[in-house]
Amino acid sequence: MSNITAIVPRGEGSGFALAGVRIREAVNIEDAGSILTAEIADSSNGIVLIDEAYTAELSSKLRKQMDESTIPLVVSIPVITKWEYVHDRTEIVENLIHRAIGYRIKLSGD
């Protein structure tokens, strides 16, 4: 059975843990980069989730490694640190689908 691992800022992993996701907390971008490198090399991982704020700051070499990795699949996700209305839920899902498959799909609200 493959693990799902999330690399998130310290203190932001509770929701993932409640869903059964293994948490790796990073204190800064350097820490996130070294954790990501280790998690890509870990053969027990099937999916590695990483906060998109970290992804934006990674070295181009590590981003390329992340993009080319298929097992584990590395997915950059937004980690919400404030609970306030920022975007429409449909817009968030549409953006995630667009990043995942490369096509923009319009979801209906019905």
C-alpha positions as CSV (number, residue, x, y, z in Angstrom):
1,M,0.0,0.0,0.0
2,S,1.4,3.4,-1.0
3,N,1.5,6.3,1.4
4,I,0.1,9.8,0.8
5,T,2.4,12.3,2.3
6,A,1.9,16.1,2.7
7,I,4.7,18.6,3.1
8,V,3.2,21.6,4.9
9,P,4.2,24.6,7.0
10,R,4.6,23.8,10.7
11,G,1.2,23.7,12.5
12,E,-0.8,23.4,9.2
13,G,-1.2,19.7,8.9
14,S,-4.1,18.8,11.2
15,G,-6.7,18.5,8.5
16,F,-4.4,16.2,6.4
17,A,-3.7,14.1,9.5
18,L,-7.4,13.7,10.2
19,A,-7.8,12.4,6.6
20,G,-5.1,9.8,7.2
21,V,-2.3,11.6,5.3
22,R,1.2,11.3,6.7
23,I,2.5,14.8,7.6
24,R,6.0,16.2,7.1
25,E,6.2,19.8,8.5
26,A,8.7,22.2,7.1
27,V,10.0,25.3,8.9
28,N,11.3,27.1,5.7
29,I,11.9,26.6,2.0
30,E,15.3,24.8,2.5
31,D,13.7,22.4,4.9
32,A,10.8,21.8,2.5
33,G,13.3,21.1,-0.3
34,S,15.2,18.5,1.7
35,I,12.0,16.9,2.8
36,L,10.7,16.8,-0.8
37,T,14.0,15.2,-2.0
38,A,13.7,12.5,0.7
39,E,10.0,11.8,0.0
40,I,10.6,11.5,-3.7
41,A,13.3,8.9,-3.0
42,D,11.0,7.0,-0.5
43,S,9.6,4.0,-2.4
44,S,6.7,3.7,0.1
45,N,5.1,7.0,-1.2
46,G,2.5,6.9,-3.9
47,I,1.5,10.6,-3.7
48,V,3.4,13.5,-2.2
49,L,1.4,16.8,-1.7
50,I,3.4,20.0,-1.2
51,D,2.3,23.5,-0.3
52,E,2.3,25.6,-3.5
53,A,4.0,28.4,-1.6
54,Y,7.0,26.1,-1.2
55,T,6.8,25.0,-4.8
56,A,7.2,28.5,-6.1
57,E,10.4,28.9,-4.2
58,L,12.1,25.6,-5.0
59,S,15.2,25.4,-7.2
60,S,14.6,24.7,-10.9
61,K,16.4,21.4,-10.6
62,L,14.1,20.2,-7.8
63,R,11.0,21.5,-9.6
64,K,12.1,19.6,-12.7
65,Q,12.5,16.4,-10.5
66,M,9.1,17.1,-9.0
67,D,7.4,17.5,-12.4
68,E,9.1,14.4,-13.9
69,S,8.3,12.1,-10.9
70,T,5.5,9.6,-11.6
71,I,5.9,7.4,-8.6
72,P,5.5,9.1,-6.3
73,L,3.2,11.6,-8.0
74,V,4.1,15.0,-6.6
75,V,1.2,17.5,-6.5
76,S,1.4,21.2,-5.5
77,I,-1.6,22.2,-3.6
78,P,-2.7,25.4,-1.8
79,V,-2.6,25.1,1.9
80,I,-5.2,27.4,3.5
81,T,-3.8,29.0,6.6
82,K,-6.7,31.5,7.1
83,W,-10.3,30.5,7.2
84,E,-11.9,33.2,5.2
85,Y,-13.7,33.5,1.9
86,V,-11.0,33.9,-0.8
87,H,-12.3,32.2,-4.0
88,D,-15.4,30.5,-5.1
89,R,-15.1,26.8,-4.4
90,T,-15.9,26.0,-8.0
91,E,-13.1,28.3,-9.2
92,I,-10.6,26.5,-6.8
93,V,-11.6,23.0,-8.2
94,E,-11.5,24.3,-11.8
95,N,-7.9,25.7,-11.2
96,L,-6.8,22.4,-9.6
97,I,-8.2,20.4,-12.6
98,H,-6.5,22.8,-15.0
99,R,-3.1,22.4,-13.3
100,A,-3.5,18.6,-13.2
101,I,-4.5,17.9,-16.8
102,G,-3.6,21.1,-18.7
103,Y,-7.2,22.0,-19.8
104,R,-9.6,24.4,-18.4
105,I,-12.9,22.7,-17.7
106,K,-16.0,24.8,-16.7
107,L,-18.0,23.2,-13.9
108,S,-21.7,24.0,-13.7
109,G,-23.2,25.1,-10.4
110,D,-26.3,22.9,-10.8
